[in-house]
Amino acid sequence: MRLRNWLLTGTSIGLMALLPLTVRAQDGDLVAAYQAYTAAQASGDAAALEAAQSTLTELCIVAGYASIDECIAAISAAAPAAEPAVEPAPVEAAPVEEAPPVEEPAPEVVEEPAPVEEPVAEPVPEPAPEVMEEPAPVEEPAPEPVVEEAAPVEEPAPVEAAPVEEPAMEAAPVEEPAVEIPAEAQVDISADLQAQIDIYNAAIADMMAGGDAVAAQAQMAAALAEIDALCAEAGFPDANTCLTNYGLSLPAVPALPETPVAPAVDPAVPVAEEPVEIIEELPEGVTQEQVAPVLDSAKDEETAPAVEGEAEVEVQAEPAAEAPPVSDVDAQANFAPEEAARISVTEEQGEAFAVQVLAEPEVPQNVTIIEQTNVTNNITNNVTTNIGQQNNVQQNTVAPLEPGQAITQVILQIGTQLVVNSIGQDTDRFYNAQEDEIFYENLSNGRTRETITRPDGTQIITVRNRNGDVLRRSRITPDGREYVLAYFDERYDDDLIVWRDPGQDLPPLRLNIPVQDYVLDAEFADENEVEVFFQQPPVEQVARLYSIDEVKRSARVRDSVRKLEVGGLTFDTGAATIGRDQVGALSSVANAMLALLERNPSETFLIEGHTDAVGSDISNLRLSDLRAATVARILTDFYDVPPENLATQGYGERYLKIRTEAAERENRRVTIRRITPLITTAAN
């Protein structure tokens, strides 16, 4: 596999391309991990081998290698793994057994670890919420307990304290037990309090997701009553003082009274109509009102500017709520694929042509090319081409580059929205110029067919229209079996003549499942939970089969399938890099994908990149696209997820989780959706 320059924390992209493999291997942690790996292999201990392999994989990714094999080869070339692992002390004795030139790199092993340790510092932002000093307010009552604790026998002392406590009114009679018990309660009731807060939060989330508001309020009231009882038993004058003493608090409930006891309260209903994103802990300074809707189509409605003179789109009537489909087959029950779906992607005879004369992709007349940038080995060229900033400046062709050599990143304007289209990005991931063969053919109606043949005889075949939309994609195995990864229903060809949102043909989505079932954060789920989540069907009936590009361009269509937040995988401002502390977040995701692919090799997953609102729209679109591509490459090159089963798209700052212009880490993220039931027949 050819060397790819990874966008990883602590890696200088341009410099990494120039460094020899043996130099990059002189990393103390990396060599030590390799030694542990070889020792585990020799021991035959399966658990130790699995742990050692996981650690080595993470370090190889952070070090910038394109695959685990390449990483091991580089380490082996730099220094033998087995001998230093057995006797670390006799480092100087090594020159006797091996030539001195081989020993020279050894000092670098000691010097290199420092740069590698730098990425680990990245998580420091998280400890910032160590606002544990908020209990400082509790220190105000503390001075009196300190004085009184010293004289618990002296009855007169409490008498003087009573006037001070008079503002607490009801607390005065309970003064004496309140002084002594909180010190003990800090150990006894904090876990019980947290459990009730979790119940309270779950009730809020359920209510906001459209659940039974009456039941949710009753659950919240029960949690509050239990908190009051716990605090009273511990001797606290009230629940607020009690919670503050432990650094805990109850979240505010938007549009609801602070104590939602009466089941007749209806202010929860408006909240339930528009479910919002799940955020485990609101960042400091962020309010619940800033949390955005969970559906991307709802986010678009909030931010869509009114365009004077633009024809108003007829909004479809909202259908009555109905039960979600129970399977992909059930979700596709309202339409039947055309007969052509059963015809092989190789059936039509094509006319071969050389790559050098690959036709320039066109864009529809309703699309403006704003900017074109060439990206080679994930390094963006400094020279960009600004083609047209106005809608009346029409440019309808894109200059292509040779496959596997570079990506043409094009910023397009469709209506009022900017979209990034990375031409050649999927081919760059599928095609290994050192091992694979590739050829192109012209088909009827301006279509082209790309065929990539791998050394084992497997073929990845993609058919695109003149605008570059993927119409069909299949994997044909050496035994001749064809797996249809994508099939566009040709009866809807006219919908691709101009790029329009196919979601305009659909009514607004009414989410009929709890938000917790619609969004899963992989950080808080194990591999089995991620696998079960991925295999869930769409939340509504699928109207028809779409092209992969239609799905990428339509928030309303994408919303019909659930989304996985890759927990813990967030990015620094302006960077498409990840550190070692975040690599592990991809392991359970990759294993869940592989489990699904074992059962159905035709699955396709869409990886979506997002940024915060800092920076320009165009730079954020480019950056988010690189973030999605980075995750796709790691999934393929380190976890063996087939690249043709992955699609990527960057959305910039368009779909924020938290509505803020600040550099919010929650907004810099990657999400993944299983889009299989939207792009191919369930029974193929």
Salt bridges, closest charged atoms under 4 A:
GLU58 OE1 - ARG580 NE 3.43
GLU277 OE2 - LYS299 NZ 2.79
GLU277 OE2 - LYS563 NZ 3.04
ASP296 OD1 - LYS299 NZ 3.44
ASP296 OD2 - ARG558 NH2 3.72
ASP296 OD2 - ARG673 NH2 3.19
ASP300 OD1 - ARG654 NE 3.08
GLU302 OE2 - ARG659 NH1 2.75
GLU318 OE2 - ARG510 NE 3.96
ASP328 OD2 - ARG674 NH1 2.96
GLU339 OE1 - ARG342 NH1 3.45
GLU348 OE1 - ARG447 NH2 2.59
GLU371 OE2 - ARG622 NH2 1.97
ASP426 OD2 - ARG464 NH2 3.13
ASP426 OD2 - ARG473 NH2 2.82
ASP428 OD1 - ARG2 NH2 3.04
ASP428 OD2 - ARG633 NH2 2.30
GLU441 OE1 - ARG449 NE 2.90
GLU450 OE2 - ARG464 NH1 3.63
ASP469 OD1 - ARG553 NH1 3.28
ASP489 OD2 - ARG491 NH2 2.63
ASP495 OD2 - ARG544 NH2 3.32
ASP505 OD1 - ARG500 NH2 3.00
GLU531 OE2 - ARG599 NH1 2.92
GLU540 OE2 - ARG556 NH1 2.78
GLU550 OE2 - ARG544 NH2 2.95
GLU565 OE2 - ARG669 NE 3.85
ASP572 OD1 - ARG665 NH1 3.13
GLU603 OE1 - ARG674 NH1 3.06
GLU608 OE2 - ARG558 NE 3.66
GLU608 OE1 - HIS610 NE2 3.60
GLU608 OE2 - ARG673 NE 2.64
ASP612 OD2 - ARG668 NH1 2.65
ASP637 OD2 - ARG4 NH1 2.90
GLU644 OE1 - ARG454 NH2 2.82
GLU644 OE2 - ARG475 NE 2.86
GLU666 OE1 - LYS657 NZ 3.50
